[in-house]
Amino acid sequence: MSMAVVTFLYILTNISYLSVMTPEEMINSNAVGFTFGERVLGSMNWIISVFVSWSVLGSSLGSCFTAGRISFVAAREEQFPQILSMLNVEHLTPAPAVLLNGVLATLMVIPNDFDTLVGYFSFSMWIFHFGTCSALLYFRYERPDAHRPIKVPILIPIIVCLAALCLVVLPLVDAPQIEYLYAALFIFSGTIFYIPLIKYKYHLSCFDSAYIFLQKLLRIAPSQE
């Protein structure tokens, strides 16, 4: 129901835009919502900026809660370093995973080029979406009888895979840039660390002292499932 409501609201929003702007004006506008506010609200168009700011703040807070826990669960499943699976002993929060998310976010905003950041983030995001749904289809075929608490109709991951593939390929065809190659190489470079450290369980003793220091600094300990 919630997904249907959100989809319905998005459709109404686009209908509102098209009621006061032509498609060409929407394409050429740097901020469609602000242009809509100028046309409809006049001197009160600052309300659009306030609402957008609140939306961005809410999205950022939600990302802080969810993105950190993705790293936390991955570490608990032995896909990431075990330090990321530890919790603060007082507040029971995944402090290392949340801090990692904050460090990565800080590094991304250093170039100070928002349009480029959004473009390459979307490109990378849809690669992950394609991989996730492809894995779902693979396991649905290889393990048809496996227990699944939530089982979505097979048509949904197929549609997402096709949409993700289009959104990855189209930018390469429409405006190929070397930066897309850099983004893909950065993603797949994770295998350099995954194969020796995760698959073959190679232990680097030089990190032990760093783990102990971080445990004392952040007051963290291994989590209990």
MARDRENKE-134100 format. One record per residue: residue number from 0; y, x, z negated of N, C-alpha, C, O, CB in turn. Coordinates in steps of 0.2 Angstrom, whole numbers, plus 2048, in hexadecimal, padded with zeros to 3 digits. Glycine has a CB too. Example, Ala and Ser with C-alpha at 12.3 -4.5 7.8 and 13.67 -1.06 7.14 Angstrom:
MARDRENKE-134100
miro;nY;nX;nZ;caY;caX;caZ;cY;cX;cZ;oY;oX;oZ;cbY;cbX;cbZ
0;7E4;842;7D9;7EA;83E;7D9;7F0;842;7D9;7EF;847;7D6;7EA;839;7D3
1;7F5;840;7DD;7FB;844;7DC;800;840;7D9;806;843;7D8;7FD;846;7E3
This chain:
MARDRENKE-134100
miro;nY;nX;nZ;caY;caX;caZ;cY;cX;cZ;oY;oX;oZ;cbY;cbX;cbZ
0;7FA;804;800;800;800;800;806;804;800;80B;803;804;800;7FB;7FA
1;806;80A;7FC;80C;80E;7FC;80E;811;802;813;812;804;80B;813;7F6
2;808;813;806;809;816;80C;80C;811;811;810;813;815;803;819;80F
3;80A;80B;811;80C;806;815;814;805;814;818;804;819;808;800;815
4;816;805;80E;81D;803;80C;821;809;80E;826;808;811;81D;803;804
5;81F;80F;80D;823;815;810;824;815;817;829;816;81A;820;81C;80D
6;81E;813;81B;81E;813;822;823;80E;824;827;80F;829;817;812;825
7;823;808;821;827;802;823;82F;804;822;833;803;826;825;7FC;81F
8;830;808;81C;837;80A;81B;839;80F;820;83F;80F;822;837;80D;814
9;835;813;822;837;818;827;838;815;82E;83D;816;832;831;81D;828
10;834;810;830;836;80C;836;83C;808;835;840;808;83A;830;807;837
11;83E;805;830;844;802;82F;84A;807;82F;84F;805;832;844;7FE;828
12;849;80D;82D;84E;812;82D;850;814;834;856;814;836;84C;818;829
13;84B;815;838;84C;816;83F;84F;811;843;853;812;848;845;819;842
14;84D;80A;842;850;805;845;857;804;843;85B;803;847;84C;7FE;843
15;859;806;83D;860;806;83B;864;80B;83F;869;80A;841;861;807;833
16;861;811;840;864;816;843;866;814;84B;86B;815;84D;860;81D;843
17;860;811;84E;861;80F;855;865;809;856;868;808;85B;85A;80E;858
18;867;806;851;86B;800;851;873;802;852;877;7FE;855;86A;7FB;84B
19;874;808;850;87B;80A;850;87C;811;854;882;813;856;87E;80B;849
20;876;814;857;877;81A;85A;872;81A;860;86D;816;860;875;820;856
21;874;81D;866;86F;81D;86B;86A;823;86A;86B;827;866;873;81F;872
22;864;823;86D;860;829;86C;863;82F;86E;861;834;86B;85A;828;871
23;867;830;873;86A;836;874;86F;838;86F;86F;83E;86D;86F;835;87B
24;872;834;86B;877;836;866;872;838;860;874;83D;85C;87B;830;864
25;86D;835;85F;868;837;859;865;83E;85B;865;842;856;862;832;859
26;864;840;861;861;846;863;866;84C;862;865;851;85F;85F;846;86A
27;86D;84A;864;872;84F;863;875;84F;85C;879;854;85B;877;84D;868
28;874;84B;858;877;84B;851;874;850;84D;86D;851;84D;876;844;84E
29;878;854;849;875;859;845;872;856;83F;86E;859;83B;87B;85E;843
30;875;850;83D;872;84D;837;873;845;838;878;842;838;877;84E;830
31;86D;842;83A;86D;83B;83D;86F;836;837;873;832;838;866;839;83F
32;86D;838;831;86F;833;82B;877;834;82A;87A;82E;829;86B;835;825
33;87A;839;82B;881;83A;82A;885;836;82F;88A;833;82E;883;841;829
34;882;837;835;886;834;83B;885;82C;83A;88A;829;83B;882;836;842
35;87F;82A;838;87E;823;836;883;820;831;886;81B;832;877;821;834
36;884;825;82C;889;823;827;890;822;829;894;81E;827;888;828;821
37;892;827;82D;899;826;830;89A;820;834;89F;81D;834;89A;82D;835
38;895;81E;838;895;818;83C;895;812;838;899;80D;839;890;818;841
39;891;811;833;890;80B;82F;895;80B;828;897;806;827;889;80A;82D
40;895;810;825;898;810;81E;8A0;813;81E;8A3;811;81A;895;815;819
41;8A2;816;824;8A9;818;824;8AA;81D;81F;8A7;822;81F;8AD;812;824
42;8AF;81C;81B;8B2;821;816;8AD;821;810;8AD;826;80C;8B8;81E;813
43;8A8;81D;810;8A3;81D;80B;89C;821;80D;897;821;80A;8A1;816;808
44;89D;825;812;897;828;815;895;82E;811;88F;830;812;899;82B;81C
45;898;830;80B;896;835;807;890;832;803;88C;837;800;89C;837;802
46;88F;82C;803;889;829;7FF;883;82C;802;87E;82D;7FF;889;821;7FF
47;883;82D;809;87D;82F;80C;87B;836;80A;875;838;809;87E;82F;814
48;880;83B;809;87F;841;807;87C;841;800;878;846;7FE;886;845;807
49;87F;83D;7FC;87C;83D;7F5;875;83B;7F5;871;83E;7F1;881;837;7F1
50;873;835;7F9;86C;833;7F9;868;839;7FB;862;83A;7F9;86C;82D;7FD
51;86A;83C;801;866;842;803;865;847;7FE;860;84A;7FE;869;845;80A
52;86A;849;7FA;86A;84E;7F5;865;84C;7F0;860;850;7EE;870;84F;7F2
53;865;845;7EE;860;843;7E9;859;843;7EC;854;845;7E8;862;83C;7E7
54;858;842;7F2;852;842;7F5;84F;849;7F5;849;84A;7F4;852;83F;7FC
55;853;84E;7F7;851;855;7F8;84F;857;7F1;84A;85B;7F0;857;859;7FB
56;853;855;7EC;852;857;7E5;84B;855;7E2;847;858;7DF;857;855;7E0
57;84A;84E;7E4;843;84B;7E2;83D;84E;7E6;838;850;7E3;843;844;7E3
58;83E;850;7EC;839;853;7F0;838;85A;7ED;832;85C;7ED;83B;854;7F7
59;83D;85E;7EB;83C;865;7E9;838;864;7E2;834;869;7E1;843;868;7E8
60;83A;860;7DE;837;85F;7D7;82F;85D;7D8;82B;860;7D5;83A;85A;7D3
61;82E;859;7DD;827;857;7DF;823;85D;7E1;81D;85E;7E0;827;851;7E4
62;827;861;7E5;823;867;7E8;822;86C;7E3;81D;86F;7E3;828;86A;7ED
63;826;86D;7DE;825;871;7D8;81F;86F;7D4;81B;873;7D2;82B;871;7D3
64;81E;868;7D4;818;866;7D0;811;867;7D4;80C;869;7D1;819;85F;7CE
65;812;865;7DB;80C;865;7DF;80A;86C;7E2;804;86E;7E1;80C;860;7E4
66;80E;870;7E4;80D;876;7E8;80A;87B;7E3;805;87F;7E5;813;879;7EB
67;80D;87B;7DD;80A;880;7D8;803;87E;7D6;7FF;883;7D5;80E;880;7D2
68;801;878;7D6;7FA;876;7D4;7F5;877;7D9;7EF;877;7D8;7FA;86F;7D2
69;7F8;877;7E0;7F3;879;7E5;7F1;880;7E4;7EB;882;7E5;7F7;879;7EC
70;7F5;885;7E3;7F3;88C;7E1;7EF;88C;7DB;7EA;890;7DB;7F9;890;7E0
71;7F0;888;7D6;7ED;888;7D0;7E5;886;7D1;7E1;889;7CE;7F0;883;7CB
72;7E4;880;7D5;7DE;87E;7D6;7DA;883;7DB;7D4;884;7DA;7DE;877;7DA
73;7DD;886;7E0;7DA;88B;7E4;7D8;891;7E0;7D2;894;7E1;7DF;88D;7E9
74;7DC;893;7DB;7DA;899;7D7;7D4;897;7D2;7CF;89B;7D1;7E0;89B;7D3
75;7D4;891;7D0;7CE;88E;7CC;7C8;88E;7D0;7C2;88F;7CD;7D0;887;7C9
76;7C8;88D;7D6;7C2;88D;7DB;7C1;894;7DE;7BD;894;7E2;7C3;888;7E0
77;7C4;899;7DB;7C3;8A0;7DD;7C5;8A1;7E4;7C2;8A5;7E7;7BC;8A2;7DC
78;7CA;89E;7E6;7CD;89F;7ED;7D4;8A3;7EC;7D6;8A6;7F1;7CF;899;7F0
79;7D7;8A3;7E6;7DD;8A7;7E5;7DB;8AC;7DF;7D6;8AB;7DC;7E3;8A3;7E4
80;7E0;8B1;7DE;7DF;8B5;7D8;7DF;8B0;7D1;7E2;8AB;7D1;7E5;8BA;7D7
81;7DA;8B2;7CD;7D9;8AE;7C7;7DF;8AD;7C2;7E0;8A9;7BE;7D3;8B1;7C3
82;7E4;8B2;7C3;7EA;8B1;7BF;7EE;8AB;7C0;7F1;8A8;7BC;7EF;8B7;7C0
83;7ED;8A8;7C6;7F0;8A2;7C8;7ED;89C;7C5;7F0;896;7C6;7F1;8A1;7D0
84;7E7;89C;7C3;7E3;897;7C0;7E5;896;7B8;7E2;892;7B5;7DC;897;7C1
85;7E9;89A;7B6;7EA;89A;7AE;7F0;895;7AD;7F4;894;7B1;7EC;8A1;7AC
86;7EF;893;7A6;7F4;88E;7A4;7F8;891;79E;7F6;895;79A;7F1;887;7A2
87;7FE;88E;79D;802;890;797;7FF;88D;791;7FD;887;791;80A;88E;798
88;7FE;891;78C;7FA;88F;786;7FE;889;782;7FB;886;77E;7F9;895;782
89;805;889;783;809;884;77F;80A;87E;783;809;878;781;80F;887;77E
90;80B;87E;78A;80D;878;78E;808;876;793;808;871;796;813;879;791
91;802;87A;793;7FD;879;798;7FF;878;79F;7FC;874;7A3;7F9;873;795
92;804;87C;7A1;806;87C;7A8;804;882;7AC;804;887;7A9;80E;87B;7A8
93;803;881;7B2;801;887;7B6;806;88C;7B8;809;88C;7BD;7FD;885;7BD
94;809;88F;7B3;80F;893;7B3;80F;898;7B9;813;899;7BD;811;897;7AD
95;809;89C;7BA;809;8A1;7BF;809;89E;7C6;80D;8A1;7CA;803;8A5;7BF
96;806;898;7C7;806;895;7CD;80C;892;7CF;80F;893;7D5;800;890;7CE
97;810;88F;7CA;817;88D;7CB;81B;892;7CD;820;892;7D1;819;889;7C5
98;81B;898;7C9;81F;89E;7CB;81E;8A0;7D2;823;8A2;7D5;81E;8A3;7C5
99;818;8A1;7D4;816;8A3;7DB;81A;89F;7E0;81C;8A1;7E5;80F;8A3;7DC
100;819;898;7DF;81C;894;7E3;824;895;7E4;827;894;7E9;81B;88C;7E2
101;827;896;7DE;82E;897;7DE;830;89E;7E1;835;89E;7E5;830;898;7D6
102;82C;8A3;7E0;82D;8A9;7E4;82D;8A9;7EB;831;8AB;7EF;828;8AF;7E1
103;828;8A5;7EE;827;8A4;7F5;82D;8A0;7F8;82F;8A1;7FD;820;8A0;7F6
104;82F;89B;7F4;835;897;7F6;83B;89B;7F7;83F;89A;7FB;836;891;7F1
105;83C;89F;7F2;842;8A4;7F2;842;8A8;7F8;847;8AA;7FB;842;8A8;7EB
106;83C;8AB;7F9;83C;8B0;7FF;83D;8AC;805;840;8AF;80A;835;8B3;7FF
107;83B;8A6;806;83C;8A2;80C;844;8A1;80D;846;8A0;813;838;89B;80C
108;848;8A0;808;84F;89E;809;853;8A4;80A;859;8A3;80B;851;89A;803
109;850;8AA;809;855;8B0;809;858;8B1;810;85E;8B3;811;850;8B6;808
110;854;8B0;816;857;8B0;81D;85D;8AC;81E;862;8AD;822;852;8AF;822
111;85E;8A6;81A;864;8A2;81A;864;89F;821;86A;89E;824;86A;8A5;818
112;85F;89D;824;85F;899;82B;85B;893;82A;854;893;82B;85C;89E;830
113;85E;88E;828;85A;887;827;856;885;82D;850;883;82C;85F;882;824
114;859;885;833;856;882;838;84F;886;83A;84A;883;83C;85B;882;83E
115;850;88C;83A;84A;891;83B;845;890;836;83F;88F;838;84C;898;83C
116;847;88F;830;842;88E;82A;83E;887;82B;838;887;82A;846;88E;824
117;842;882;82D;83F;87C;82E;83A;87C;834;834;879;833;844;876;82F
118;83C;87F;839;838;87F;83F;831;883;83E;82C;881;840;83B;883;845
119;832;889;83B;82B;88D;83A;827;88A;834;821;88B;834;82D;894;838
120;82B;887;82F;827;884;82A;823;87E;82D;81D;87D;82B;82B;881;824
121;826;87A;831;822;874;834;81C;877;838;817;874;838;827;870;838
122;81D;87C;83C;818;87F;840;812;881;83C;80D;880;83D;81B;885;844
123;814;885;836;80F;887;832;80B;881;82E;805;881;82D;811;88C;82D
124;80F;87D;82C;80C;877;828;807;873;82D;802;871;82A;812;872;826
125;809;872;833;804;86E;837;7FE;872;839;7F9;86F;83B;808;86C;83E
126;7FE;879;839;7F8;87D;83A;7F4;87C;834;7EE;87B;835;7FA;885;83A
127;7F6;87B;82E;7F2;87A;828;7F0;873;828;7EA;872;826;7F6;87B;821
128;7F4;86E;82A;7F1;867;82B;7EB;867;830;7E6;863;82F;7F7;862;82D
129;7EC;86A;835;7E7;86A;83A;7E0;86D;837;7DB;86B;838;7E9;86E;841
130;7E1;873;834;7DB;876;831;7D8;872;82B;7D2;871;82B;7DD;87D;82E
131;7DC;86E;827;7D9;86A;822;7D5;864;825;7D0;863;823;7DF;867;81E
132;7D8;861;82A;7D5;85B;82D;7CF;85D;831;7CA;85A;831;7DA;857;831
133;7CF;863;834;7C9;866;838;7C4;867;833;7BE;866;835;7CB;86C;83C
134;7C5;86A;82D;7C0;86B;828;7BD;865;826;7B7;864;825;7C3;86F;822
135;7C1;85F;825;7BF;859;823;7BA;856;828;7B4;854;826;7C4;854;822
136;7BB;857;82E;7B7;854;834;7B0;859;834;7AB;856;835;7BA;855;83B
137;7B1;85F;833;7AB;863;833;7A6;862;82D;7A0;861;82E;7AD;86B;832
138;7A9;861;827;7A5;85F;821;7A2;858;822;79D;856;820;7A8;860;81B
139;7A6;853;825;7A3;84D;826;79D;84D;82B;799;849;82A;7A9;848;829
140;79D;851;82F;798;852;834;792;856;831;78C;854;832;79A;856;83B
141;793;85C;82E;78E;860;82B;78B;85D;824;785;85E;823;791;867;829
142;78F;85A;820;78D;857;81A;78E;84F;81A;792;84D;816;790;85B;814
143;78B;84C;81E;78D;844;81E;78B;841;818;78E;83B;816;789;841;824
144;786;843;814;784;840;80E;787;842;807;785;840;802;77C;840;80D
145;78C;847;808;78F;84A;802;793;845;7FE;796;840;801;793;850;804
146;793;845;7F8;797;841;7F4;79F;842;7F5;7A1;847;7F5;796;842;7EC
147;7A2;83C;7F6;7A9;83C;7F8;7AD;837;7F4;7AC;831;7F5;7AB;83C;7FF
148;7B1;839;7EF;7B4;834;7EB;7B9;830;7EF;7BA;82A;7EE;7B8;837;7E5
149;7BC;833;7F4;7C1;82F;7F9;7BE;831;800;7BE;837;802;7C8;832;7F7
150;7BD;82C;804;7BA;82D;80A;7BF;829;80F;7BF;823;80F;7B3;82A;80B
151;7C3;82C;813;7C7;829;818;7C4;828;81E;7BF;82B;820;7CE;82D;819
152;7C6;823;822;7C3;821;829;7C3;827;82D;7C8;82B;82D;7C6;81B;82C
153;7BE;829;831;7BE;82F;835;7C3;82F;83A;7C5;835;83C;7B7;82F;838
154;7C6;829;83C;7CB;829;841;7D2;82D;83E;7D5;82F;842;7CD;822;843
155;7D3;82C;838;7D9;82F;835;7DA;837;836;7DF;839;839;7DA;82D;82E
156;7D5;83A;834;7D5;842;835;7D5;844;83C;7D8;849;83E;7CF;845;832
157;7D2;840;841;7D2;841;848;7D9;840;84A;7DB;845;84E;7CD;83C;84C
158;7DC;83B;848;7E3;83A;84B;7E8;840;848;7EC;842;84C;7E6;833;848
159;7E7;842;842;7EB;847;83F;7EA;84D;842;7EE;851;844;7EA;848;837
160;7E4;84F;844;7E2;855;847;7E5;855;84E;7E8;85A;850;7DA;856;848
161;7E5;850;852;7E8;850;858;7F0;850;858;7F3;854;85C;7E7;849;85C
162;7F3;84D;853;7FA;84D;852;7FC;854;850;801;857;852;7FC;848;84D
163;7F8;857;84B;7FA;85E;849;7F9;863;84F;7FD;868;84F;7F5;860;843
164;7F4;862;853;7F3;867;859;7F9;866;85D;7FB;86B;860;7ED;865;85C
165;7FB;860;85F;801;85F;863;807;863;860;80B;866;864;803;858;864
166;809;862;85A;80F;864;856;80E;86C;856;813;86F;854;80F;861;84F
167;808;86F;856;808;876;856;809;879;85D;80C;87E;85E;801;879;853
168;806;876;862;806;878;869;80C;877;86D;80F;87B;870;800;875;86D
169;80F;871;86B;815;86F;86F;81B;874;86E;81E;876;873;818;868;86D
170;81D;876;868;822;87B;867;821;882;86B;825;885;86E;823;87D;860
171;81A;884;86B;819;88A;86F;81A;889;876;81C;88E;87A;811;88C;86E
172;818;883;879;819;882;880;821;880;882;823;883;887;815;87C;882
173;824;87D;87D;82B;87B;87F;830;881;87E;834;882;882;82D;875;87A
174;82F;884;879;834;88A;877;830;890;874;831;891;86E;83A;888;873
175;82C;893;878;828;899;875;82C;89E;872;831;8A1;875;823;89C;87A
176;82B;8A0;86C;82E;8A5;868;829;8AA;865;824;8A8;862;834;8A2;863
177;82B;8B0;864;827;8B5;861;826;8B4;859;821;8B5;856;82A;8BC;862
178;82B;8B0;856;82A;8AE;84F;825;8AA;84E;822;8AA;848;831;8AB;84D
179;823;8A6;852;81D;8A1;851;816;8A6;851;812;8A4;84D;81C;89C;857
180;816;8AB;854;810;8B0;854;810;8B3;84D;80B;8B4;84A;811;8B5;859
181;816;8B5;84B;817;8B8;844;815;8B3;83F;811;8B5;83A;81E;8BA;843
182;817;8AD;83F;814;8A8;83A;80D;8A7;83A;80A;8A7;835;818;8A1;83C
183;80A;8A7;840;803;8A6;841;7FF;8AC;83E;7FA;8AB;83A;800;8A5;848
184;802;8B2;83F;7FF;8B8;83D;7FF;8B8;835;7FA;8BB;832;802;8BE;840
185;805;8B6;833;806;8B6;82B;801;8B2;828;7FE;8B3;823;80D;8B4;82A
186;7FF;8AC;82B;7FA;8A7;828;7F3;8AA;828;7F0;8AA;823;7FB;8A0;82C
187;7F1;8AD;82E;7EB;8AF;82F;7EA;8B6;82B;7E4;8B8;82B;7E9;8AF;836
188;7EF;8B9;82A;7EE;8C0;826;7EB;8BF;81F;7E9;8C4;81C;7F5;8C3;826
189;7EB;8B9;81D;7E8;8B8;816;7E1;8BA;816;7DE;8BB;811;7E8;8B0;814
190;7DD;8BA;81C;7D6;8BC;81C;7D5;8C3;81A;7D0;8C5;818;7D4;8BB;823
191;7DB;8C7;81B;7DA;8CE;819;7D9;8CF;812;7D5;8D3;810;7E1;8D2;81B
192;7DC;8CA;80E;7DB;8CA;807;7D5;8C6;805;7D1;8C7;800;7E1;8C8;803
193;7D3;8C0;808;7CE;8BC;807;7C7;8BF;807;7C3;8BE;803;7CE;8B6;80B
194;7C6;8C3;80D;7BF;8C5;80E;7BD;8CA;809;7B8;8C9;806;7BF;8C9;815
195;7C1;8CF;807;7BE;8D4;802;7BF;8D1;7FB;7BB;8D3;7F7;7C2;8DB;802
196;7C5;8CE;7F9;7C6;8CC;7F2;7C2;8C6;7F0;7C0;8C5;7EA;7CD;8CB;7F1
197;7C2;8C1;7F5;7BF;8BA;7F3;7B8;8BA;7F5;7B3;8B8;7F1;7C3;8B5;7F6
198;7B6;8BB;7FC;7B0;8BA;7FE;7AB;8BF;7FB;7A5;8BE;7F9;7B0;8BB;806
199;7AD;8C6;7FB;7A8;8CB;7F9;7AA;8CD;7F1;7A7;8D2;7EF;7A9;8D1;7FD
200;7AF;8CA;7EE;7B0;8CA;7E7;7B2;8D2;7E5;7B0;8D4;7E0;7AA;8C8;7E3
201;7B5;8D5;7EA;7B7;8DC;7E8;7BD;8DC;7E3;7C2;8D8;7E3;7BA;8E0;7EE
202;7BC;8E0;7DD;7C0;8DF;7D8;7C5;8E6;7D8;7C2;8EB;7D8;7BC;8DF;7D1
203;7CB;8E4;7D7;7D0;8EA;7D7;7D2;8EB;7D0;7D6;8E7;7CD;7D6;8E8;7DB
204;7D0;8F0;7CD;7D1;8F1;7C5;7D9;8F2;7C4;7DB;8F2;7BE;7CD;8F7;7C3
205;7DC;8F4;7C9;7E3;8F6;7C8;7E7;8F0;7C6;7ED;8F0;7C4;7E6;8F9;7CF
206;7E5;8EA;7C8;7E8;8E3;7C6;7E7;8E1;7BF;7EA;8DD;7BD;7E6;8DE;7CB
207;7E2;8E4;7BC;7E0;8E2;7B5;7E6;8E2;7B0;7E8;8DE;7AC;7DA;8E6;7B2
208;7EA;8E8;7B0;7EF;8E9;7AC;7F5;8E4;7AE;7F8;8E2;7A9;7F2;8F0;7AC
209;7F6;8E3;7B4;7FB;8DE;7B6;7F9;8D7;7B4;7FE;8D3;7B1;7FC;8DE;7BE
210;7F3;8D5;7B4;7F1;8CE;7B1;7F2;8CE;7AA;7F4;8C9;7A8;7E9;8CD;7B3
211;7F0;8D3;7A6;7F1;8D3;79F;7F9;8D2;79D;7FB;8CF;799;7EE;8D9;79C
212;7FD;8D6;7A1;804;8D6;7A0;807;8CF;7A1;80B;8CC;79D;808;8DB;7A4
213;805;8CB;7A7;807;8C5;7A8;804;8C0;7A3;808;8BB;7A2;805;8C3;7AF
214;7FE;8C0;7A1;7FC;8BC;79C;800;8BC;795;801;8B7;792;7F4;8BD;79A
215;802;8C2;793;806;8C3;78D;80D;8C0;78F;810;8BD;78B;806;8CA;78B
216;810;8C2;795;817;8C0;796;817;8B8;797;81C;8B5;794;819;8C3;79D
217;813;8B5;79A;813;8AE;79C;80F;8AA;797;810;8A3;797;811;8AC;7A3
218;80C;8AD;792;808;8A9;78D;803;8A5;790;803;89F;78F;80D;8A5;788
219;7FF;8A7;794;7FA;8A4;798;7F3;8A6;796;7F2;8AB;794;7FB;8A4;7A0
220;7EE;8A1;797;7E7;8A3;796;7E3;89F;79B;7E5;89A;79E;7E5;8A1;78F
221;7DD;8A1;79C;7D8;89D;7A1;7D8;896;79F;7D7;894;799;7D1;8A0;7A1
222;7D8;892;7A4;7D8;88A;7A3;7D1;888;7A2;7CC;88C;7A4;7DB;886;7A9
223;7D0;883;79F;7C9;880;79E;7C9;879;7A2;7CD;875;7A0;7C8;87E;796
224;7C4;879;7A6;7C4;873;7AA;7C2;86D;7A6;7C1;867;7A9;7BF;874;7B0
